[in-house]
């Protein structure tokens, strides 16, 4: 795609600031086809990829938000990984836009502005802007792995395996959500055991009081048969016609 630059570039000699003649290579957009070539490269290598990234990453983000179980089976880890992936995708789009924008904008400004306005920048300022724009352009080719490494634990583990190192083992229970759930379950089980023990103790006390009252009533009134039936109905333990 960059092959037509050979037809746009012009090799000639120009006067240097000390008066000497030096060879120069100029890529001026002073013709229709030269301007069309530069505008096409801006559209194909900046506008179109940016639109594709925004559309596809938006679809991926919406799909992750609607189906959190795709990233991780656990609900607590799924929320964390989902935010991590969405943030990483957004950062990739933003970095692509910021890295390529200076060079494309500077190229477009040179094409649209008259040559006198461009010459008014001066040599030093012109080349400072050009060098900065090119550095940002090349930085885009190396920034994605850095972003993935900073924002994705799975990428770091895969990169370590690629280099021959063992990935860092993480305790799946060492998470705030899991610890909270485990602690709550333990406390609940302890509370239930304590409540069950208290209930059994209270039941024994009630049975003991009722049996003493019923036995006293049977002695005072002489209705032994009636109390026996009451004891059998209440589930009391009998021993030799008396209640224990």
KAJO-V960031 format. One record per residue. N is the residue number from 0. OMEGA is omega in whole degrees, 0 to 359 (* if undefined). NEAR is the number of other ideal C-beta (glycine too) atoms within 10 Angstrom. D_CENTER is the distance of its C-alpha to the mean C-alpha in Angstrom with 1 decimal. Layout:
N	OMEGA	NEAR	D_CENTER
N	OMEGA	NEAR	D_CENTER
//
This chain:
0	179	9	36.0
1	182	8	37.1
2	181	6	40.6
3	179	15	42.3
4	178	13	41.7
5	179	7	44.9
6	181	10	46.9
7	184	17	45.5
8	179	12	46.0
9	179	12	49.4
10	182	8	51.1
11	177	9	53.9
12	179	10	55.4
13	181	10	54.9
14	179	10	56.6
15	185	10	54.7
16	178	7	55.0
17	178	6	57.9
18	180	6	59.8
19	179	9	59.2
20	182	10	58.0
21	177	10	54.7
22	181	8	52.9
23	176	12	49.9
24	184	8	47.4
25	174	11	46.5
26	184	13	44.0
27	178	14	45.2
28	183	19	44.2
29	176	11	47.7
30	182	10	48.3
31	183	8	46.9
32	176	11	45.5
33	177	19	44.0
34	178	16	42.2
35	179	13	41.2
36	181	19	39.7
37	177	20	37.6
38	178	16	36.4
39	178	12	35.6
40	178	16	33.5
41	181	18	31.5
42	185	11	30.9
43	187	11	30.2
44	177	16	28.0
45	183	19	26.2
46	181	13	26.6
47	177	11	26.1
48	179	13	23.1
49	178	16	21.4
50	179	10	22.2
51	179	10	21.1
52	182	16	17.6
53	183	15	17.2
54	184	10	18.6
55	180	12	16.9
56	175	17	13.3
57	177	13	14.1
58	179	10	15.4
59	180	13	12.4
60	178	16	10.1
61	179	11	13.1
62	178	10	13.5
63	179	19	10.2
64	180	11	10.8
65	181	8	14.3
66	183	11	13.8
67	181	15	11.1
68	180	11	13.3
69	186	13	12.7
70	182	19	9.7
71	182	15	11.4
72	182	8	14.8
73	182	16	14.4
74	181	10	13.5
75	179	15	12.1
76	180	16	9.9
77	179	17	8.9
78	181	14	7.6
79	180	16	5.6
80	180	19	4.4
81	176	19	4.4
82	181	13	2.8
83	181	15	1.1
84	180	19	3.9
85	178	17	5.3
86	180	14	5.4
87	178	17	6.7
88	178	20	9.0
89	179	14	10.2
90	178	16	11.0
91	179	17	12.9
92	181	15	14.9
93	179	12	15.8
94	177	16	16.8
95	181	18	18.9
96	183	16	20.6
97	182	13	21.4
98	183	20	22.7
99	184	21	24.9
100	183	15	26.1
101	182	17	28.7
102	181	22	30.5
103	179	20	30.6
104	179	13	31.6
105	177	16	34.2
106	179	19	35.6
107	179	15	35.9
108	179	12	37.5
109	181	19	40.1
110	186	17	40.9
111	183	11	41.4
112	176	13	43.2
113	181	8	46.8
114	180	11	47.7
115	179	7	49.3
116	179	11	46.2
117	180	13	44.3
118	181	11	47.2
119	178	11	47.2
120	186	15	44.0
121	184	9	46.0
122	183	9	45.4
123	182	8	43.3
124	180	10	41.0
125	182	15	40.7
126	174	11	39.7
127	178	12	37.3
128	181	15	35.3
129	180	16	35.6
130	178	10	34.5
131	180	13	31.5
132	180	18	30.5
133	177	13	31.0
134	177	12	29.1
135	179	16	26.1
136	179	16	26.7
137	180	11	26.8
138	180	14	23.8
139	180	15	21.6
140	184	9	22.6
141	188	9	21.3
142	183	17	18.2
143	176	15	15.8
144	178	11	16.1
145	179	11	15.8
146	178	17	12.5
147	181	17	11.2
148	182	12	12.8
149	191	11	11.5
150	184	16	7.7
151	176	17	7.8
152	178	14	9.9
153	177	14	11.2
154	179	15	12.4
155	179	15	14.2
156	178	16	15.8
157	178	13	16.9
158	177	15	18.3
159	177	13	20.2
160	178	11	21.7
161	179	8	22.7
162	178	7	24.6
163	178	6	26.2
164	177	10	24.5
165	178	8	23.3
166	180	13	19.6
167	179	9	18.9
168	179	7	19.3
169	179	10	17.2
170	181	7	18.9
171	179	10	17.2
172	182	9	19.2
173	178	8	18.2
174	185	15	15.7
175	182	9	16.6
176	181	13	16.6
177	180	15	18.7
178	179	11	21.0
179	180	11	21.6
180	180	13	22.4
181	180	11	24.7
182	180	10	26.5
183	180	10	27.1
184	180	10	28.5
185	180	10	30.7
186	180	10	32.0
187	179	10	32.7
188	178	10	34.6
189	179	10	36.6
190	180	10	37.4
191	178	10	38.5
192	180	10	40.7
193	179	10	42.2
194	179	10	42.9
195	178	10	44.4
196	178	10	46.6
197	180	10	47.7
198	178	10	48.5
199	179	10	50.6
200	179	10	52.4
201	179	10	53.1
202	178	10	54.3
203	179	10	56.7
204	180	10	58.0
205	179	10	58.7
206	181	15	60.4
207	180	13	62.4
208	180	10	63.6
209	180	15	64.4
210	178	19	66.4
211	180	11	68.4
212	180	11	69.2
213	179	19	70.1
214	178	17	72.3
215	180	12	74.0
216	180	14	74.6
217	179	20	76.0
218	183	12	78.4
219	187	8	79.6
220	178	10	80.0
221	180	10	80.9
222	184	14	78.6
223	183	13	77.3
224	180	10	76.8
225	180	13	74.7
226	176	22	72.4
227	178	17	72.1
228	178	11	70.8
229	178	17	68.4
230	178	20	67.3
231	179	10	66.7
232	181	8	64.8
233	180	12	62.6
234	179	7	62.0
235	179	19	64.0
236	182	9	65.3
237	175	11	69.2
238	177	8	71.5
239	175	5	75.3
240	176	10	75.4
241	184	14	73.4
242	181	22	69.8
243	*	11	67.6
//
